[in-house]
């Protein structure tokens, strides 16, 4: 989601002109590499996910994964391989995208349940498949929800309301704020910035979400939250 420095805001989609002020988005010349070849798939992540995400999965031992934004499949395949290496080949990964790609049949053959379906309404204000996704996330055991689709802030805000205690939700292309992104991330680690703390602050408070701090996800431009026990259940 591009950021317009004139309007100080974001706009959805892969577009070159801000729809609000008609200013062109800046062309960034950067040494940052945004894609990697991972086996037979393309990984659109910082390269350190190759070590940090397998470690994370070992720590939380998820019972299922929900991924919004399959992309070119590299990250989905990394998740599948990591779970398989842990002896968790039966843990399902449901991944959703709005465009069918040639690599998806290969992903499906490796045990990733790829669906070409937009789960959200056109305004990204509601989840259209609430029962389907709610039942999946609410099933026993830890659910891991990954927001990496076309509107990460709304994906996070909508899906975080479905979490049960102990579940995790994450979103990609994250920095705490624009200043942090400009000073520490852009041109150094990653050049894409779509979600910051202010976008998800209310959802975190409403859904009792806390930061997972055992791994420095900010360096690989992910935000990671988990649903804490409520005060009544903690007693």
N, C-alpha and C positions, 0 to 999 in steps of 0.2 A: 504494500500500500504506500504510494509515494507521499512525501511530506512537502507541503508548499511553504516556503520561507516567507512568502508575502502574506498569506492568510494565516500563517501559524497553525495549520491544520492538515489533516490527512484527506486523501481521496481514494476511493476503492478502484481496483483494476489496474491494468498495465497501460497507463495513459501518460502522455508527455506534456499535456497542458492542464493547468489547474482549472477545474470547471467553475470555480468561484470567482477568480480574478483574471483568468486567461494568461497568467504568467507561466512561462516554461519552467518545468522542473529542471534543477541544475544537472548537468552532465558531469558525473563524477569519474575522474581518472584515478584509479586506485590499484594498489598492489594486491588487494584482498581477492582471494579466489573463492567463488561462491558455489562451485560445483566440483564434484570428485567422482571418479569412476569407482564403484564398489561392486566387485564381481561383475555381474552382467547388467547392473543398474546404475543410474545416476543419483548421487547423493547430494542434495541441496542443503548442506549444513556446514558449520565449521568443522574442520577435520578432527577436532578433539572429541566430538561425539563418539568416535570409534572406541575411545577408552572410557569416557565418563558414563555413557548410557548403559553399557553392560554392567559397570560397577553399581549404578543406581538400581538396575533391575534386580541385582543380587541382594541389595539392601532391603528392597520393599517386597519382593516375591509376589508379583501381581497375579491375580486369578484371571484377569482379562484386560485387554487393551482396546480402547476406542480411539481411533485416529481420524481427525478431520483434515483432509488434504493429503491424498496419497502422492501427488506430484509425479515424479518419475521413478518412484518405487524404491530408491536406495535406502531411505530411512526405514521404511516398512520392512525391508529385507534384513536390515541390521537388527531390528527388534526381533524378527523371527529367528534369526541365527543365534542371537544372544539367549533367548528363551530356550531354544533347543539345546544349546550348550549347557544350560542349567538343569537339563532334564525336564523341562516344562513344555514339551512339544504339544501337549494337549491344551495349553492356555490359548484361547482364541484371540486373534487380532482382527477386529472389524475396522476396515478402513474405507472412508468415503471420499469421493471426488466428483466433480461435476462434468469431467471430460474423460472419455474412454481413451486410453493410450495402449500402444502395441505391447508394452511391457506388462500389462495387467494380467494377461493370461499366464505368463510365467510366474508372476507373484502368486496367483491363485494356485498354481501347481505346487508351490512351495508351502502352502498352508496359510496364506494371508487372504482373508475374506474381503475382497475388494468389491465395493458396490458403487456404481455410477449413479449418484442420486444426491440432489441438494436437500439436506435435512431441514433447511431454514426457509422461511418465507422470503419473498423478494426484497423486503425492507430489512431483513436480518434482525427482526425484532421478536420473532417467535420461532419455536422449534415445531416443525410440522409433523415430525415423527416422534412425538413426545412419549407415547406409550412404548414404542419399540425400543427407543434409546433408554428411557427410564427403567424399563424392566431389565435391560442388559446391565446398566450401571449399578442398579440396586440389588443385583444378585449377590449371594454370599461371597465373601472374600474381597480382597482389595482390587478396586477398579482403578486403572490408570487412563486418564482422558488427556489426549494430546490435541491442541488447537493449532493447526498450521494450514488453515484454509484461506479463503478470500477475505475474511473479516475477523481477525483473531480476537479483537477486543470483545466483539459481540458473541463469538463462539464461547469465550471464557465466561462472560457474564451470564449467558443463558444456561450453559451446561453445568456450571458450578452449583446451580440450585438443585441439581439432581444427585449430588454426591451424598453418600452416607459416611458415617464416621470412619476414619482411616483411609478413605479414598484420596487419590492424588489427581491434580489437574495442572497442566503445563501449557505454555504458549510460546511460540517461536518468534524470532525477530524482535526480541525484547531488550530494552534498556530501562533503568529506573526512571530516567527523564531525558529530555533532549540535550541538556547540557552534558550529562554523563555520556550520552551517545557520541556527541561531537568531540569530547575530550579524550575518551578512552576506547571507543569502539570503532567509529568511522575511519576508514583508511588504515586501520590497524588489525582488527579482528573480523569485522563484518560491516557491510555497507547498507543493510536493510533494517529499517526501524519502523515497526508497525504498532507496538503496544508498550505502554509505560504504566507505572504504578497508579497514576491518577485515573487511568481508564478502568481499573479493576478494584479500586479502593472500596467502593460501596458494596460490591459483590463479596469481597473478602470479609467485610464486617458482617454483612447479612447472613453469610453462610458459614461463619466461624472458621475461616481459613487462615492457616499459619504458614510461614515460610519454612521450606525444607532447607536447612543450612549445612547439612553434612557434605554436600558437594557444591562447589562454586559454579552454579549454572549461569550466572551472569556473564562469565567469560565466554560461554558458548551460546550466548544470546537466547537463553530460555529463562522463563520464570517458572518456578515450581512451588506449588502450594498443596497443603493437605488439610483435610477437614478434621479439626480437633473434636474431642469429646465435649459435649455441652456440660455446663456446670452441674445440671441435675443428674446427668449420667456419670459424672466423674466422682460423685460422692459415694 
